[in-house]
């Protein structure tokens, strides 16, 4: 079993282009089934988030390839990674 706090410590890397997307800031859970629907990566704007707005990248659970000790590998093309604000259940 893995804890949500363990998820937040791991880097998320897109295997399609090798780019680091960031770290998980939140998880979208289906409250009816209890299953994880997506992980949400908070992408900070300019100047460490002090100026500009913070965007979120939503990665659907089905696009996660592997969860390792230090990294989470996802497979997504740039057009499949959706920056959006979603209503999520936050567990911290």
Secondary structure, DSSP 8 states (H G I E B T S, - for coil): ---HHHHHTSEEEETTT--EEEEEEEEEE-TTT--EEEEEEEE--TGGGTSS--EEEEEEGGGEEEE-SSEEEE---TTTSEE---------
